[in-house]
Amino acid sequence: MVDDDSAWRGAGLLRHLTERLHAGHTFVDLNVHTIWALLAARRDLVHDAPAVGRDLLLRGERLLDEGGISDQSRRELTSVLYGLRIGGLTGDRARR
């Protein structure tokens, strides 16, 4: 078996974390931070899984509106959503 870490992109992890991005989740702050760190390391990841990126945008906006997250999570999530929009995802596209 070839030990090639470069083959792992992280789309499955991003999907998993995005699905758990809601104020009632016990580890929501950890999930936000992990998404932030994952996308900082793999900036093009949302282009590998655009549906997950759109879902992240919608869930992230909802979470910011609902509150219930730490100040650090709010800053990191705001940064993630800004990056998604810069990358071409918008609220209009996310609703399609």
C-alpha positions in Angstrom: 0.0 0.0 0.0 1.3 3.4 -0.9 1.4 5.9 1.9 0.4 9.1 0.0 -1.2 11.7 2.2 -1.5 14.1 -0.7 -4.4 11.9 -2.1 -6.6 12.9 0.8 -8.5 16.1 0.0 -10.9 16.4 3.0 -14.3 16.6 1.2 -15.7 13.9 3.4 -14.6 15.6 6.6 -15.9 19.0 5.4 -19.3 17.4 4.6 -19.3 15.7 8.1 -18.6 18.9 9.9 -21.0 21.0 7.8 -23.8 18.6 8.6 -23.2 19.2 12.3 -23.1 23.0 12.0 -26.0 24.1 14.2 -26.3 25.9 17.5 -27.6 22.9 19.4 -24.6 20.7 18.6 -22.4 20.0 21.6 -19.2 20.6 19.7 -20.3 23.4 17.4 -17.3 25.6 18.3 -14.9 22.8 17.6 -16.6 22.1 14.3 -16.4 25.7 13.3 -12.7 25.9 14.2 -12.0 22.6 12.3 -13.8 23.9 9.2 -11.8 27.1 9.4 -8.5 25.3 9.7 -9.4 22.8 7.0 -10.3 25.5 4.5 -7.2 27.5 5.5 -5.0 24.5 4.6 -7.0 23.4 1.5 -8.5 26.5 0.0 -9.8 24.8 -3.1 -11.7 22.1 -1.2 -15.1 23.7 -1.8 -14.5 23.4 -5.5 -14.1 19.7 -5.2 -17.5 19.5 -3.5 -19.5 22.5 -4.5 -22.8 21.2 -3.0 -21.1 21.0 0.4 -19.8 24.5 -0.1 -23.3 25.8 -0.7 -24.6 23.9 2.3 -21.8 25.3 4.4 -22.8 28.8 3.3 -26.4 28.3 4.2 -25.8 26.6 7.5 -23.1 29.1 8.4 -25.3 32.1 7.8 -28.1 30.5 9.8 -25.7 29.8 12.7 -24.5 33.4 12.7 -28.1 34.6 12.8 -29.1 32.2 15.6 -26.1 32.8 17.8 -25.1 30.4 20.5 -21.4 30.2 19.4 -18.3 31.7 21.0 -16.8 35.0 19.8 -13.9 33.1 18.3 -16.2 30.8 16.4 -18.2 33.8 15.1 -15.0 35.4 13.8 -13.8 32.2 12.2 -17.2 31.4 10.7 -17.4 34.9 9.3 -14.0 34.4 7.7 -15.0 31.1 6.2 -18.2 32.6 4.7 -16.3 35.5 3.4 -13.9 33.2 1.7 -16.7 31.2 0.2 -18.3 34.3 -1.3 -14.9 35.5 -2.6 -14.6 32.0 -4.2 -17.8 32.5 -6.1 -20.5 31.1 -3.8 -23.3 33.5 -3.1 -26.7 33.3 -1.3 -28.4 33.3 -4.7 -26.3 30.3 -6.0 -26.7 28.5 -2.7 -30.5 28.6 -3.0 -30.5 26.9 -6.4 
